[in-house]
Amino acid sequence: MTNDTQAPATIDGFHLVIEALKLNGIDTVYGLPGIPITDLSRKMQAEGMRFIAFRHEQNAGNAAAAAGFLTQKPGICLTVSAPGFLNGLTALTNATTNCFPMILISGSSEREIVDLQQGDYEEMDQLAIAKPLCKAAFRVLHAEDIGVGIARAIRAAVSGRPGGVYLDFPAKLFGQVMDGAAGQRSLIKVVDAAPRQIPAPDAVQRALDVLKGAKRPLILLGKGAAYAQADDAIRTFVESSGIPYLPMSMAKGLLPDTHAQSAAATRSYVLAEADVVVLVGARLNWLLSHGKGKTWGGANAANREFIQIDISPTEADSNVPIAAPLVGDIGSCVAALVVGMGPNWARPPAEWTGAIAERKDKNLSKMAETLAKDPSPMSFHSALRVIRDVVKANPEAIVVNEGANTLDFARSIVDMYLPRKRLDVGTWGIMGIGMGFSVAAAVTTGNQVIAIEGDSAFGFSGMEVETICRYKLPVCVIVFNNNGVYKGTDVNPRGGDMAPTQFVKAARYDMLMEAFGGVGVNATTSAELDRALKEAVASGRPTLINAVIDESAGTESGRITSLNPQTAAKK
């Protein structure tokens, strides 16, 4: 379309898609061009939108999901049909699991051929496949319905509990032509897509009554609290109540990790001992041992009460009884609690806060001793000490983190100071989000991105360093290279092939970045890592640092090694 205010005589499906997205404030799309959406990607650029083209659809989808988390607007991923759709579907399902708003738009084969299974190019009933794996799925067959389809997808993605939505656009849809004025009238600007949901007054009072009786209260912040962008309200609630808080990994930075009330350094203790826990945008899933068992004090768990703030009423009682469910948007719920507490709210007993402070100081001192060591080759701790200090000096930088040991150690060592500055593997704990999340973080915010990657995790999306170079993004990737999935010392007891968890030794991941014009650095000491990372942040150039880690460092599956099935048979 032209920039003229007068509508064109006719408009096609391509431009209706573009205009519908732009009308709703969506100016960036992540995807991979190919039949039948190549021209759509070109036309998006021609109409002033930004199209970030990836090397694999799953990474594009992960970027869209991360963009949704960071902006509260659905990130858009555009793919070709069948195989491309399936690649994007993994990211869409992951977005839904993590409650990130995302829309996957895929081209598809024609209905009359698919329904009769006549063997069309990349034939697949994509809508049927997508439906059980996302929050909502729609197919648009007529150009005049494009505006409705996109509006419904936007509202479904962000309203209530956010999630992924699939839009199926058959190839013929893009070429359909209709009257220009009628086409413009068919577009819908979504109003109040995610309306506030005010909690019921009696539910607020019930929560306050439970909290008032607590001797050992704890606030547990989940990534839903970070997504809510109710930062001031959450901080006021924490500080006004005086209650210790524990952030889940992507909630780190809602308050600085160095905050006096942070109980992150005493996680095991507070989970086992707290008698009332306020869940703010956190679900009692496997990451929190389903709210029961040894993590929660074993036999003592029966005496614990939960207050759960969640946008979805069906989340309550999913694993353990919730004494006070508080249904509504997080900002409204937390604000209501603050009002109900009033100025004279009794702070937690000194016995509780003092016990936490004592253990916190002890644990932090012990960690400081470990971090002060500077072995050669580097350990996870010595390398992460460097990154911790650089992040502290650059709190606006966004940390993306994935791996097994690399994830576990980074989560506890690298402090965050601002909200939504840490992105990681989320609810499923999947590998492969690294480069997609990094691209989205850089594109969405313009901030420096520091991707802390295990060498195994990097392999899932590593080719996207070309994407990072192509768009000249301020991303520094640090690959923790210990020659294996968990460590590089496993052996095949029968000889022959290398062990399944081993990689080629002395691999130079930095050369991959150099191949595309970025900066590659091989760092074998903490001093070399420090110098390379500081230079990367100062320059903003695409950089990959191959951080050589002791190959004997690391444990099987990191902190979740207990999830590996055990065998009674002797090895």
C-alpha positions as CSV (number, residue, x, y, z in Angstrom):
1,M,0.0,0.0,0.0
2,T,1.0,3.6,-0.5
3,N,1.3,6.2,2.3
4,D,-1.7,8.1,0.8
5,T,-4.6,8.5,3.2
6,Q,-7.0,7.4,0.5
7,A,-7.7,3.7,0.4
8,P,-6.5,1.9,-2.8
9,A,-9.2,0.7,-5.2
10,T,-8.4,-2.9,-4.3
11,I,-6.4,-4.7,-1.6
12,D,-5.1,-8.2,-1.5
13,G,-4.7,-10.8,1.3
14,F,-1.0,-10.0,1.6
15,H,-1.7,-6.4,2.5
16,L,-4.7,-7.1,4.7
17,V,-2.4,-9.2,6.9
18,I,0.1,-6.4,7.1
19,E,-2.4,-3.7,7.7
20,A,-4.2,-5.8,10.4
21,L,-0.9,-6.3,12.3
22,K,0.2,-2.7,12.0
23,L,-3.2,-1.5,13.1
24,N,-2.6,-3.4,16.3
25,G,0.8,-2.0,17.0
26,I,2.8,-5.0,15.7
27,D,5.8,-3.9,13.7
28,T,8.1,-6.9,14.0
29,V,7.8,-10.5,12.7
30,Y,10.2,-13.4,13.2
31,G,10.2,-16.2,10.7
32,L,11.8,-18.0,7.8
33,P,10.7,-17.2,4.2
34,G,9.6,-19.9,1.7
35,I,6.5,-21.1,-0.2
36,P,3.9,-19.6,0.3
37,I,5.0,-16.7,2.5
38,T,8.1,-15.4,0.8
39,D,6.3,-12.5,-0.8
40,L,4.6,-11.7,2.5
41,S,7.9,-11.3,4.2
42,R,9.1,-9.0,1.4
43,K,5.9,-6.9,1.5
44,M,6.2,-6.5,5.2
45,Q,9.6,-4.9,4.8
46,A,8.3,-2.7,2.0
47,E,5.5,-1.5,4.3
48,G,7.8,-0.5,7.1
49,M,7.6,-3.6,9.2
50,R,10.8,-5.4,10.4
51,F,11.1,-9.0,9.4
52,I,13.8,-10.9,11.2
53,A,14.6,-14.0,9.1
54,F,16.1,-17.0,10.9
55,R,17.8,-20.2,9.8
56,H,15.3,-22.5,11.5
57,E,11.6,-21.9,12.4
58,Q,11.9,-23.2,16.0
59,N,14.4,-20.5,16.7
60,A,12.1,-17.9,15.1
61,G,9.3,-19.1,17.2
62,N,11.3,-18.9,20.3
63,A,12.2,-15.3,19.4
64,A,8.5,-14.5,19.0
65,A,7.7,-16.1,22.4
66,A,10.4,-14.1,24.1
67,A,9.2,-10.9,22.5
68,G,5.8,-11.6,23.8
69,F,7.1,-12.1,27.4
70,L,9.1,-8.8,27.2
71,T,6.4,-6.6,25.6
72,Q,3.0,-8.1,26.7
73,K,2.1,-8.1,23.0
74,P,1.9,-11.3,21.1
75,G,5.2,-12.1,19.3
76,I,4.6,-13.1,15.7
77,C,6.2,-16.0,14.0
78,L,5.7,-16.6,10.3
79,T,6.5,-20.0,8.7
80,V,5.9,-22.1,5.6
81,S,3.6,-25.1,5.7
82,A,4.0,-28.6,7.0
83,P,7.6,-29.1,8.1
84,G,8.1,-25.4,8.7
85,F,4.8,-25.3,10.7
86,L,5.9,-28.3,12.8
87,N,9.2,-26.6,13.6
88,G,7.4,-23.5,14.7
89,L,4.8,-25.6,16.6
90,T,7.4,-26.7,19.1
91,A,8.1,-23.1,20.0
92,L,4.3,-22.3,20.1
93,T,3.7,-25.1,22.5
94,N,6.6,-24.1,24.7
95,A,5.2,-20.5,24.7
96,T,1.8,-21.8,25.8
97,T,3.4,-23.9,28.6
98,N,5.3,-20.8,29.8
99,C,2.3,-18.5,29.4
100,F,4.0,-16.2,26.8
101,P,1.7,-14.5,24.3
102,M,2.7,-15.6,20.7
103,I,1.0,-16.1,17.4
104,L,2.2,-18.6,14.9
105,I,1.1,-17.8,11.4
106,S,1.7,-20.6,8.8
107,G,0.9,-20.9,5.2
108,S,-0.9,-24.1,4.4
109,S,-2.2,-26.3,1.5
110,E,-5.7,-25.8,0.1
111,R,-8.6,-27.3,2.1
112,E,-10.2,-29.1,-0.8
113,I,-7.0,-31.1,-1.4
114,V,-6.1,-31.7,2.2
115,D,-9.6,-32.9,3.1
116,L,-9.5,-35.5,0.4
117,Q,-5.9,-36.3,1.1
118,Q,-5.0,-35.9,-2.5
119,G,-1.3,-35.3,-1.9
120,D,-0.8,-31.5,-2.2
121,Y,2.6,-29.8,-1.8
122,E,3.5,-30.1,1.9
123,E,0.0,-31.3,2.6
124,M,-1.0,-31.4,6.3
125,D,-4.1,-30.7,8.4
126,Q,-2.2,-28.1,10.4
127,L,-5.2,-26.7,12.3
128,A,-6.1,-30.1,13.7
129,I,-2.5,-30.7,14.8
130,A,-2.1,-27.3,16.4
131,K,-5.4,-27.3,18.4
132,P,-4.4,-29.5,21.3
133,L,-1.0,-27.9,21.7
134,C,-1.8,-24.2,22.0
135,K,-4.4,-21.9,23.6
136,A,-6.4,-21.3,20.5
137,A,-6.3,-22.0,16.8
138,F,-8.1,-20.4,13.8
139,R,-8.2,-20.8,10.0
140,V,-9.0,-17.9,7.7
141,L,-10.3,-18.8,4.3
142,H,-11.5,-15.5,3.0
143,A,-9.7,-12.2,2.7
144,E,-12.6,-10.3,4.3
145,D,-12.0,-12.4,7.5
146,I,-8.3,-11.7,7.9
147,G,-9.0,-8.8,10.2
148,V,-11.3,-10.8,12.4
149,G,-8.8,-13.8,12.5
150,I,-5.9,-11.6,13.6
151,A,-8.0,-9.7,16.1
152,R,-9.2,-13.0,17.7
153,A,-5.7,-14.3,17.8
154,I,-4.4,-11.2,19.5
155,R,-7.1,-11.2,22.1
156,A,-6.7,-15.0,22.7
157,A,-3.0,-14.7,23.1
158,V,-2.9,-12.0,25.8
159,S,-6.2,-12.2,27.6
160,G,-6.5,-14.2,30.8
161,R,-3.6,-16.5,31.1
162,P,-1.4,-15.7,28.1
163,G,-0.4,-18.3,25.6
164,G,0.3,-19.4,22.0
165,V,-2.3,-19.1,19.2
166,Y,-2.1,-20.6,15.8
167,L,-3.4,-18.9,12.6
168,D,-3.8,-21.1,9.5
169,F,-3.6,-19.1,6.2
170,P,-4.0,-21.3,3.1
171,A,-1.8,-20.1,0.2
172,K,-4.7,-18.9,-2.0
173,L,-5.8,-16.5,0.8
174,F,-2.8,-14.1,0.1
175,G,-3.8,-13.6,-3.5
176,Q,-7.4,-12.9,-2.9
177,V,-8.5,-9.4,-3.9
178,M,-11.3,-7.3,-2.5
179,D,-12.5,-3.7,-2.7
180,G,-10.0,-1.4,-0.9
181,A,-12.4,0.5,1.2
182,A,-14.3,-2.6,2.2
183,G,-10.9,-4.2,3.1
184,Q,-10.0,-1.3,5.4
185,R,-13.4,-1.5,7.1
186,S,-12.9,-5.3,7.7
187,L,-9.8,-4.6,9.9
188,I,-10.2,-4.6,13.7
189,K,-8.2,-2.6,16.2
190,V,-8.3,-4.7,19.4
191,V,-9.4,-2.6,22.4
192,D,-8.4,-3.6,25.9
193,A,-7.1,-7.0,24.8
194,A,-6.0,-8.0,28.4
195,P,-8.5,-6.2,30.7
196,R,-7.6,-5.9,34.4
197,Q,-9.3,-8.5,36.5
198,I,-10.0,-7.1,40.0
199,P,-10.0,-9.7,42.8
200,A,-13.1,-10.2,44.9
201,P,-13.0,-8.3,48.2
202,D,-13.8,-11.4,50.2
203,A,-11.0,-13.2,48.6
204,V,-8.6,-10.4,49.5
205,Q,-9.7,-10.5,53.1
206,R,-9.4,-14.2,53.2
207,A,-5.8,-14.0,52.0
208,L,-5.0,-11.2,54.6
209,D,-6.5,-13.3,57.4
210,V,-4.3,-16.3,56.4
211,L,-1.2,-14.1,56.1
212,K,-2.0,-12.4,59.4
213,G,-1.7,-15.7,61.3
214,A,1.7,-16.5,59.7
215,K,4.8,-17.0,61.9
216,R,7.1,-17.8,59.1
217,P,5.7,-16.2,55.9
218,L,7.3,-16.3,52.5
219,I,6.6,-14.6,49.2
220,L,7.4,-16.6,46.1
221,L,7.7,-14.7,42.9
222,G,7.3,-16.6,39.6
223,K,7.9,-15.5,36.0
224,G,4.2,-14.5,35.8
225,A,5.0,-11.7,38.2
226,A,7.8,-10.5,35.9
227,Y,5.4,-10.7,32.9
228,A,2.8,-8.7,34.7
229,Q,5.0,-5.5,34.7
230,A,3.5,-4.6,38.1
231,D,7.0,-4.0,39.4
232,D,6.1,-1.0,41.7
233,A,3.1,-2.8,43.2
234,I,5.2,-6.0,43.9
235,R,8.0,-4.1,45.4
236,T,5.6,-2.1,47.6
237,F,4.0,-5.4,48.8
238,V,7.3,-7.0,49.6
239,E,8.8,-4.0,51.4
240,S,5.6,-2.9,53.2
241,S,5.0,-6.4,54.5
242,G,8.6,-7.1,55.5
243,I,8.1,-10.7,54.3
244,P,11.2,-12.5,52.9
245,Y,10.8,-13.3,49.2
246,L,12.2,-16.0,46.9
247,P,12.3,-15.3,43.2
248,M,12.1,-18.1,40.6
249,S,14.8,-17.7,38.0
250,M,12.9,-15.4,35.5
251,A,11.5,-13.3,38.4
252,K,15.1,-12.4,39.5
253,G,15.5,-8.7,39.3
254,L,11.9,-7.7,40.2
255,L,13.8,-6.6,43.3
256,P,17.6,-6.6,43.1
257,D,19.0,-10.0,44.1
258,T,21.1,-8.1,46.7
259,H,17.9,-6.9,48.4
260,A,17.9,-7.4,52.2
261,Q,14.6,-9.4,52.1
262,S,15.8,-11.8,49.4
263,A,15.9,-15.4,50.6
264,A,17.4,-16.8,47.4
265,A,20.6,-17.8,49.2
266,T,18.5,-19.9,51.6
267,R,16.1,-21.5,49.2
268,S,16.1,-24.9,50.7
269,Y,15.6,-23.6,54.2
270,V,12.7,-21.2,53.6
271,L,10.8,-23.7,51.4
272,A,11.0,-26.3,54.1
273,E,10.2,-24.0,57.0
274,A,7.7,-21.4,55.8
275,D,4.2,-21.8,57.3
276,V,2.4,-19.5,54.9
277,V,3.5,-19.0,51.3
278,V,2.2,-16.3,49.0
279,L,2.5,-17.5,45.3
280,V,2.7,-14.5,43.0
281,G,2.5,-15.6,39.4
282,A,4.1,-19.0,40.3
283,R,2.7,-22.4,39.8
284,L,3.3,-25.4,42.1
285,N,4.6,-27.6,39.3
286,W,7.7,-29.8,39.1
287,L,9.9,-26.8,39.5
288,L,8.5,-26.4,43.1
289,S,8.2,-30.1,43.8
290,H,4.4,-29.8,43.4
291,G,4.2,-28.0,46.8
292,K,4.9,-31.1,48.8
293,G,7.5,-33.7,49.8
294,K,11.0,-33.3,51.1
295,T,11.5,-29.9,49.5
296,W,8.6,-28.5,51.5
297,G,9.6,-30.1,54.8
298,G,8.3,-33.6,54.4
299,A,5.8,-34.3,57.2
300,N,5.7,-30.6,58.1
301,A,4.2,-29.8,54.7
302,A,0.7,-30.7,55.9
303,N,0.7,-27.7,58.2
304,R,1.6,-25.2,55.5
305,E,-0.9,-22.8,53.9
306,F,-0.8,-21.3,50.4
307,I,-2.1,-18.0,49.2
308,Q,-2.1,-18.1,45.4
309,I,-2.4,-15.1,43.1
310,D,-3.2,-16.2,39.6
311,I,-5.2,-15.0,36.6
312,S,-6.6,-18.5,36.1
313,P,-9.0,-19.9,38.8
314,T,-8.3,-23.5,37.6
315,E,-4.7,-23.3,38.8
316,A,-5.7,-23.4,42.4
317,D,-5.7,-26.9,44.1
318,S,-3.8,-28.4,41.1
319,N,-1.4,-30.2,43.4
320,V,-2.1,-29.2,47.0
321,P,-5.0,-27.3,48.7
322,I,-4.9,-23.5,48.3
323,A,-6.1,-21.9,51.5
324,A,-6.7,-18.5,49.9
325,P,-6.9,-18.4,46.1
326,L,-6.8,-14.8,44.8
327,V,-7.9,-14.7,41.2
328,G,-7.1,-11.6,39.1
329,D,-4.3,-9.8,37.4
330,I,-1.2,-9.6,39.5
331,G,-1.0,-5.8,39.7
332,S,-4.6,-5.5,41.0
333,C,-4.3,-8.4,43.4
334,V,-1.0,-7.2,45.0
335,A,-2.3,-3.6,45.2
336,A,-5.4,-4.8,47.0
337,L,-3.3,-6.7,49.5
338,V,-1.2,-3.6,50.1
339,V,-4.4,-1.5,50.8
340,G,-5.8,-4.2,53.0
341,M,-2.6,-4.4,55.0
342,G,-2.7,-0.7,55.9
343,P,0.2,1.2,57.5
344,N,0.3,-0.8,60.7
345,W,0.8,-4.3,59.4
346,A,2.9,-6.4,61.8
347,R,6.2,-7.4,60.2
348,P,7.3,-11.1,60.4
349,P,8.8,-12.3,63.7
350,A,12.4,-11.4,64.2
351,E,13.1,-15.1,65.0
352,W,12.1,-16.0,61.4
353,T,13.9,-13.1,59.6
354,G,16.9,-13.5,61.8
355,A,17.3,-17.2,61.1
356,I,17.1,-16.5,57.3
357,A,19.7,-13.7,57.6
358,E,22.1,-15.9,59.6
359,R,21.9,-18.8,57.0
360,K,22.0,-16.3,54.1
361,D,25.3,-14.8,55.4
362,K,26.8,-18.2,55.9
363,N,25.8,-19.4,52.5
364,L,27.0,-16.3,50.7
365,S,30.3,-16.4,52.5
366,K,30.8,-20.0,51.5
367,M,30.0,-19.1,47.9
368,A,32.4,-16.2,48.0
369,E,35.2,-18.6,49.0
370,T,34.4,-20.8,46.0
371,L,34.2,-17.9,43.6
372,A,37.5,-16.5,44.8
373,K,39.3,-19.5,43.5
374,D,40.9,-19.2,40.0
375,P,41.7,-22.6,38.7
376,S,43.1,-23.5,35.3
377,P,41.3,-24.6,33.3
378,M,38.4,-22.5,34.4
379,S,35.6,-24.0,36.6
380,F,31.9,-23.0,36.2
381,H,32.3,-20.8,39.3
382,S,35.4,-18.9,38.2
383,A,33.9,-18.2,34.7
384,L,30.6,-17.1,36.2
385,R,32.3,-14.8,38.7
386,V,33.6,-12.8,35.7
387,I,30.1,-12.7,34.1
388,R,28.5,-11.8,37.5
389,D,30.8,-8.7,37.8
390,V,30.2,-7.5,34.3
391,V,26.4,-7.9,34.7
392,K,26.6,-5.9,38.0
393,A,28.4,-3.1,36.1
394,N,25.8,-3.3,33.3
395,P,22.5,-4.0,34.9
396,E,20.5,-3.1,31.8
397,A,22.1,-6.1,30.0
398,I,19.7,-9.0,29.4
399,V,21.0,-12.4,30.4
400,V,19.9,-15.4,28.4
401,N,20.8,-18.7,30.0
402,E,20.5,-22.4,29.1
403,G,22.3,-25.6,29.8
404,A,22.4,-28.1,32.6
405,N,25.2,-27.1,35.0
406,T,25.6,-23.8,33.1
407,L,22.0,-23.0,33.9
408,D,22.1,-24.2,37.5
409,F,25.3,-22.4,38.5
410,A,24.5,-19.2,36.6
411,R,21.1,-18.9,38.3
412,S,22.6,-18.8,41.7
413,I,25.8,-16.9,41.0
414,V,24.8,-14.1,38.5
415,D,22.7,-11.5,40.3
416,M,20.0,-9.6,38.5
417,Y,19.1,-6.0,39.4
418,L,16.2,-5.0,37.1
419,P,13.0,-6.8,36.0
420,R,12.8,-8.9,32.9
421,K,16.6,-9.0,32.4
422,R,16.9,-12.8,32.7
423,L,15.4,-15.3,30.2
424,D,16.0,-19.0,30.5
425,V,14.6,-22.5,29.8
426,G,11.3,-21.9,31.7
427,T,8.7,-24.4,32.7
428,W,9.7,-27.3,30.4
429,G,13.4,-26.8,31.0
430,I,14.1,-27.3,27.3
431,M,17.3,-26.7,25.5
432,G,17.4,-24.6,22.3
433,I,15.9,-21.3,23.4
434,G,19.3,-19.5,23.5
435,M,19.8,-17.8,20.2
436,G,16.1,-17.2,19.5
437,F,15.6,-15.5,22.9
438,S,18.8,-13.6,22.4
439,V,17.7,-12.2,19.1
440,A,14.3,-11.2,20.4
441,A,15.8,-9.5,23.5
442,A,18.2,-7.5,21.3
443,V,15.6,-6.6,18.7
444,T,12.9,-5.7,21.3
445,T,14.9,-3.7,23.7
446,G,18.1,-2.6,21.9
447,N,20.0,-3.6,25.1
448,Q,23.2,-5.6,25.2
449,V,22.5,-9.3,25.5
450,I,24.8,-11.8,27.2
451,A,23.9,-15.4,26.4
452,I,25.4,-17.9,28.9
453,E,25.3,-21.2,27.0
454,G,26.2,-24.7,27.8
455,D,28.0,-26.3,24.8
456,S,25.3,-28.9,24.4
457,A,22.5,-26.3,24.6
458,F,24.3,-24.0,22.1
459,G,24.2,-26.8,19.6
460,F,20.4,-26.6,19.3
461,S,20.4,-23.1,17.9
462,G,24.0,-22.2,17.2
463,M,23.6,-21.5,13.5
464,E,21.6,-18.4,14.4
465,V,24.9,-16.6,15.1
466,E,24.6,-15.9,11.4
467,T,21.3,-14.2,12.1
468,I,22.9,-12.2,14.9
469,C,25.7,-11.1,12.6
470,R,23.3,-10.3,9.7
471,Y,21.3,-7.9,11.8
472,K,24.3,-6.6,13.6
473,L,22.8,-7.3,17.0
474,P,24.5,-6.5,20.3
475,V,24.7,-10.1,21.4
476,C,27.6,-11.7,23.2
477,V,27.4,-15.5,23.3
478,I,29.5,-17.3,25.9
479,V,29.8,-21.0,25.3
480,F,30.9,-23.0,28.4
481,N,32.9,-25.6,26.6
482,N,33.7,-28.7,28.7
483,N,33.6,-31.1,25.8
484,G,30.3,-32.8,26.6
485,V,26.6,-32.7,27.4
486,Y,27.3,-32.7,31.1
487,K,31.1,-33.1,31.1
488,G,33.7,-34.4,28.7
489,T,35.1,-37.3,30.7
490,D,32.5,-40.0,30.0
491,V,33.8,-43.1,28.2
492,N,32.4,-45.9,26.1
493,P,33.2,-49.0,28.1
494,R,33.5,-51.1,25.0
495,G,35.7,-48.7,23.1
496,G,35.0,-47.6,19.6
497,D,32.6,-44.7,19.3
498,M,32.9,-41.8,21.8
499,A,30.4,-41.9,24.7
500,P,27.0,-40.5,23.8
501,T,27.5,-37.5,26.1
502,Q,31.0,-36.5,24.7
503,F,31.8,-33.9,22.0
504,V,34.8,-33.3,19.9
505,K,37.5,-32.1,22.3
506,A,39.1,-28.7,22.0
507,A,36.3,-27.5,19.7
508,R,36.5,-23.8,18.7
509,Y,33.0,-22.4,18.8
510,D,34.4,-18.9,18.4
511,M,35.4,-19.6,14.8
512,L,31.7,-20.1,13.9
513,M,31.0,-16.5,14.8
514,E,34.1,-15.4,12.9
515,A,32.9,-17.2,9.8
516,F,30.0,-14.7,9.6
517,G,31.9,-11.6,10.3
518,G,31.5,-11.4,14.1
519,V,34.1,-11.4,16.8
520,G,35.3,-14.7,18.0
521,V,37.5,-15.2,21.1
522,N,39.0,-18.3,22.7
523,A,39.2,-17.7,26.4
524,T,41.2,-20.2,28.5
525,T,41.5,-18.2,31.7
526,S,39.2,-16.0,33.7
527,A,41.4,-12.9,32.8
528,E,40.9,-13.6,29.1
529,L,37.2,-14.1,29.6
530,D,36.9,-10.9,31.6
531,R,38.8,-8.9,28.8
532,A,36.7,-10.4,26.0
533,L,33.4,-9.9,27.7
534,K,34.1,-6.3,28.6
535,E,35.2,-5.6,25.0
536,A,32.1,-7.2,23.6
537,V,29.8,-5.1,25.9
538,A,31.7,-1.9,25.0
539,S,31.6,-2.5,21.3
540,G,28.1,-3.9,21.0
541,R,29.4,-6.2,18.2
542,P,28.2,-9.8,17.7
543,T,30.7,-11.8,19.7
544,L,31.1,-15.4,20.7
545,I,33.5,-16.4,23.5
546,N,34.6,-20.0,23.6
547,A,35.1,-20.3,27.4
548,V,37.2,-23.4,28.0
549,I,36.0,-25.2,31.1
550,D,37.5,-28.1,33.0
551,E,36.1,-31.1,31.2
552,S,35.6,-33.0,34.5
553,A,33.4,-30.2,35.9
554,G,29.7,-30.7,36.0
555,T,27.3,-33.4,37.1
556,E,24.7,-35.5,35.3
557,S,21.7,-33.4,34.4
558,G,22.7,-30.7,36.9
559,R,20.4,-30.3,39.8
560,I,17.7,-32.4,38.3
561,T,19.8,-35.6,38.1
562,S,17.2,-37.3,40.3
563,L,14.7,-37.2,37.4
564,N,16.9,-39.8,35.5
565,P,15.3,-43.2,35.8
566,Q,17.3,-45.6,37.9
567,T,18.1,-49.2,37.2
568,A,18.5,-52.0,39.7
569,A,20.9,-53.8,37.4
570,K,24.6,-53.5,38.0
571,K,26.6,-51.7,35.4
